[in-house]
């Protein structure tokens, strides 16, 4: 079992659950987590758009969690595990780096959102990368 991939899977699952909280609790959670005022207002208006977008994010994060747990040996082996983990790791690292470029032009979000979310994504990406590197030979 690979501790880094177990942590990665757990972090993905926690973030998926937090996104479910945004769907359930609505506008206050969208605002708190920095989704932007437009998403919060749409949620207040009863629009399905925030729910659909956030549900898609929940689905992706849940799949990423399963892939990390699979690579760690916690659950059954999923198909294309190497490719999936490489892509997941690259997405986290790219998002982490790219977010810093939006600090001065935050596109409806606060500069703090971009800094914190980028740091979180970089940490997640590094954890995935270490776990992937350690587990590579057995994948």
Secondary structure, DSSP 8 states (H G I E B T S, - for coil): --HHHHHHHHHHHHHHHHHHHHHHHTHHHHHHTT--HHHHHHHHTT-SHHHHHHHHHHHHHHHHHHHHHHHHTSS---TTHHHHHHHHHHHHHHHHHHHGGGSSS-TTS-HHHHHHHHHHHHHHHHHHHHHHHHHGGG-
